[in-house]
């Protein structure tokens, strides 16, 4: 299944206990069975684990292998309920909000996995939610690249410029960390997991906070213990990021600021 495609044509199909949002250009209507699929091993890692906040499951769809993510709560809220959220209306469910955001990012030409289907299941004043996106084939996370020792200035440049692309378009990623940056052949880069993400007026404060969060996640994964990490990777990443923003390169590539 390819990672992206053209404009997303959104449609909603109601179910007995909720609703499913999907791209009607797919040519078929997803059903609840998609979201209740058993684990499927990742071709790259062989990991078939379904558990854990932020974990994903690879599922078979008519389009090929898709990525299914169940929304889990974090922090203190998880002690009350691991995966139930307060019902505030269909449009405000985590899954529908992320589907809409990804659709806008795809339309703007930004490198994200295309949304395929989103579901919420309502239980009175609470709901659970899931999202299916297109799989990015043969991609590795930045965290994996760090563990494998395959970071280099060329990759740093590509990642820095990609982050600048999103920031110039006013896209705030709520959890920009090393697990949410995918890399592929030719140093292609994608950002994933836009739960709680949104458009914001470009400002230095939140842009810098994004970069700080990324650096903190890298340090937790051992980057701070590598003697040449700053010189070989982090400084080139920041240089590419600031250069792209200052020269206005990214606005042209992304087609301008998103609405």
C-alpha positions as CSV (number, residue, x, y, z in Angstrom):
1,X,0.0,0.0,0.0
2,X,1.5,3.3,-1.0
3,X,1.9,6.0,1.6
4,X,0.1,8.8,-0.1
5,X,-2.3,9.8,-2.9
6,X,-4.2,12.8,-4.2
7,X,-7.1,14.7,-2.7
8,X,-9.1,12.8,0.0
9,X,-12.8,12.6,-0.6
10,X,-14.3,12.2,2.8
11,X,-17.5,10.3,3.5
12,X,-19.1,9.0,6.7
13,X,-20.9,5.6,7.1
14,X,-22.9,5.2,10.3
15,X,-22.8,1.9,12.2
16,X,-24.9,0.4,15.0
17,X,-22.6,1.9,17.7
18,X,-20.8,4.8,16.0
19,X,-19.5,5.8,12.6
20,X,-16.7,5.3,10.1
21,X,-15.1,8.1,8.1
22,X,-13.3,7.0,4.9
23,X,-12.0,8.1,1.6
24,X,-14.8,7.4,-0.8
25,X,-12.3,7.3,-3.7
26,X,-11.2,3.9,-2.4
27,X,-14.1,2.4,-4.2
28,X,-15.4,0.4,-1.2
29,X,-16.8,1.0,2.3
30,X,-14.7,-0.1,5.3
31,X,-16.6,-1.9,8.0
32,X,-16.0,-2.7,11.7
33,X,-14.1,-5.8,10.8
34,X,-11.2,-3.7,9.7
35,X,-10.7,-2.2,13.1
36,X,-11.1,-5.4,14.9
37,X,-8.6,-7.3,12.8
38,X,-6.0,-9.5,14.5
39,X,-2.4,-8.6,14.6
40,X,-0.3,-8.9,11.5
41,X,3.5,-9.1,11.5
42,X,5.5,-6.1,10.2
43,X,7.5,-7.1,7.1
44,X,10.4,-5.1,8.4
45,X,10.5,-6.0,12.0
46,X,8.4,-9.1,12.4
47,X,6.8,-7.5,15.4
48,X,3.2,-8.5,15.8
49,X,2.5,-6.8,19.1
50,X,-0.9,-5.1,19.6
51,X,-0.3,-3.6,23.0
52,X,0.9,-0.3,24.3
53,X,0.1,3.4,23.9
54,X,1.1,4.6,20.5
55,X,1.5,1.0,19.2
56,X,0.2,0.1,15.7
57,X,-1.0,-3.0,14.0
58,X,-0.5,-4.0,10.4
59,X,-3.7,-5.2,8.8
60,X,-4.7,-6.6,5.4
61,X,-7.1,-4.4,3.4
62,X,-8.3,-4.5,-0.2
63,X,-5.6,-1.9,-0.9
64,X,-2.8,-4.0,0.7
65,X,-1.3,-3.7,4.1
66,X,-2.6,-0.8,6.2
67,X,-1.6,0.6,9.6
68,X,-4.2,0.5,12.3
69,X,-3.8,2.6,15.4
70,X,-6.1,2.4,18.4
71,X,-6.2,5.6,20.5
72,X,-4.9,5.2,24.0
73,X,-4.8,7.7,26.8
74,X,-1.6,8.7,28.4
75,X,-0.4,10.1,31.7
76,X,-2.7,10.3,34.7
77,X,-5.9,10.0,32.5
78,X,-4.9,6.5,31.6
79,X,-5.4,5.4,35.3
80,X,-9.1,6.3,34.9
81,X,-9.6,4.8,31.5
82,X,-7.0,3.4,29.1
83,X,-8.8,4.2,25.9
84,X,-12.1,5.9,26.5
85,X,-12.7,9.6,25.8
86,X,-15.4,12.1,26.8
87,X,-18.0,12.4,24.0
88,X,-18.2,15.9,22.6
89,X,-19.6,15.2,19.2
90,X,-18.5,13.1,16.2
91,X,-16.4,15.9,14.6
92,X,-14.4,16.3,17.9
93,X,-13.5,12.6,18.2
94,X,-9.7,12.0,18.1
95,X,-10.0,9.8,15.0
96,X,-12.1,12.1,12.9
97,X,-10.0,15.1,13.8
98,X,-6.8,13.4,12.8
99,X,-8.4,12.0,9.6
100,X,-9.4,15.6,8.6
101,X,-6.0,17.0,9.4
102,X,-4.1,14.3,7.4
103,X,-6.5,14.9,4.5
104,X,-5.6,18.6,4.5
105,X,-1.9,17.9,4.8
106,X,-2.1,15.5,1.8
107,X,-3.9,18.1,-0.2
108,X,-1.1,20.6,0.7
109,X,1.6,18.2,-0.6
110,X,3.1,17.5,2.8
111,X,4.8,14.1,3.4
112,X,2.4,12.2,5.7
113,X,0.7,8.8,5.4
114,X,-2.7,9.1,3.7
115,X,-5.7,8.4,5.9
116,X,-7.9,5.5,4.8
117,X,-10.6,5.1,7.5
118,X,-11.4,6.4,11.0
119,X,-13.9,5.0,13.5
120,X,-15.5,5.9,16.7
121,X,-17.6,3.6,18.9
122,X,-19.8,5.4,21.3
123,X,-20.8,4.2,24.8
124,X,-23.1,6.8,26.2
125,X,-21.0,9.8,27.2
126,X,-17.7,8.1,26.2
127,X,-16.2,6.7,23.1
128,X,-13.3,4.7,21.7
129,X,-11.5,5.4,18.4
130,X,-9.3,3.9,15.8
131,X,-7.5,5.1,12.6
132,X,-6.2,3.3,9.5
133,X,-3.6,4.9,7.3
134,X,-1.7,3.8,4.3
135,X,1.5,2.0,5.1
136,X,4.8,3.6,4.1
137,X,6.7,0.7,2.7
138,X,10.3,-0.1,3.6
139,X,10.5,2.8,6.1
140,X,12.4,3.0,9.3
141,X,11.9,5.4,12.2
142,X,14.5,7.9,13.2
143,X,14.7,6.0,16.5
144,X,15.6,2.8,14.6
145,X,18.2,4.7,12.5
146,X,19.8,6.0,15.7
147,X,19.9,2.5,17.3
148,X,21.4,1.1,14.1
149,X,24.1,3.8,13.9
150,X,23.1,4.9,10.4
151,X,22.5,8.7,11.1
152,X,24.5,11.0,8.9
153,X,24.5,14.7,7.8
154,X,22.5,14.0,4.6
155,X,19.7,12.4,6.6
156,X,19.9,15.3,9.1
157,X,19.5,17.8,6.3
158,X,16.5,16.0,4.9
159,X,14.8,15.8,8.4
160,X,15.5,19.4,9.2
161,X,14.1,20.6,5.9
162,X,11.0,18.4,6.3
163,X,10.3,19.8,9.7
164,X,10.7,23.3,8.4
165,X,8.2,22.4,5.6
166,X,5.5,21.7,8.2
167,X,6.4,24.7,10.4
168,X,6.2,27.1,7.5
169,X,2.7,25.7,6.7
170,X,1.7,26.3,10.4
171,X,1.4,22.6,11.2
172,X,2.0,21.8,14.9
173,X,2.8,18.2,15.7
174,X,1.8,17.5,19.3
175,X,4.4,14.8,19.8
176,X,7.4,15.3,17.5
177,X,9.8,12.5,18.6
178,X,12.2,10.1,17.1
179,X,9.4,7.4,16.7
180,X,7.2,9.7,14.7
181,X,9.7,10.5,12.0
182,X,10.0,7.9,9.2
183,X,12.8,7.7,6.7
184,X,13.0,5.8,3.4
185,X,15.2,5.4,0.4
186,X,17.1,8.4,-0.8
187,X,16.6,10.0,2.7
188,X,12.9,10.5,2.0
189,X,11.2,11.7,5.2
190,X,7.6,11.6,6.5
191,X,6.0,12.7,9.8
192,X,3.4,10.4,11.3
193,X,0.9,10.3,14.3
194,X,-0.9,13.6,14.1
195,X,-3.2,12.9,17.1
196,X,-4.0,16.3,18.7
197,X,-2.0,18.1,15.9
198,X,-3.4,21.3,14.4
199,X,-2.7,24.4,12.4
200,X,-1.3,27.3,14.3
201,X,0.1,30.7,13.3
202,X,3.8,30.2,12.7
203,X,5.6,31.4,15.8
204,X,9.1,30.8,17.1
205,X,7.9,29.6,20.6
206,X,6.0,26.5,19.5
207,X,8.4,25.8,16.6
208,X,11.3,25.7,19.0
209,X,9.3,23.6,21.5
210,X,8.8,21.0,18.7
211,X,12.6,20.9,18.1
212,X,13.3,20.7,21.8
213,X,10.9,17.8,22.2
214,X,12.6,16.0,19.3
215,X,16.0,16.5,20.9
216,X,14.8,15.3,24.3
217,X,13.5,12.1,22.7
218,X,16.8,11.4,20.9
219,X,18.7,11.9,24.2
220,X,16.4,9.4,25.9
221,X,17.3,6.9,23.2
222,X,21.0,7.4,23.8
223,X,22.0,10.2,21.4
224,X,23.6,12.2,24.2
225,X,26.0,9.4,24.8
226,X,27.4,9.5,21.3
227,X,30.5,11.8,21.1
228,X,29.9,13.0,17.5
229,X,26.1,13.2,17.6
230,X,25.9,17.0,17.7
231,X,28.5,17.6,15.0
232,X,27.4,14.8,12.7
233,X,23.6,15.0,13.0
234,X,22.0,17.5,15.3
235,X,23.8,20.7,14.2
236,X,23.3,19.8,10.4
237,X,19.6,19.2,11.2
238,X,19.2,22.6,12.8
239,X,21.2,24.3,10.1
240,X,19.0,22.8,7.3
241,X,15.9,23.7,9.3
242,X,16.8,27.4,9.8
243,X,18.2,27.7,6.2
244,X,15.0,26.4,4.7
245,X,12.8,28.8,6.8
246,X,15.0,31.8,6.2
247,X,15.3,31.3,2.4
248,X,11.6,30.6,2.0
249,X,12.3,27.3,0.2
250,X,9.6,25.4,2.0
251,X,6.7,27.6,1.2
252,X,7.2,26.9,-2.5
253,X,7.4,23.2,-2.1
254,X,4.4,22.9,0.1
255,X,2.2,25.2,-1.9
256,X,2.1,27.9,0.8
257,X,0.5,28.0,4.2
258,X,-2.4,25.5,4.8
259,X,-5.8,26.9,5.8
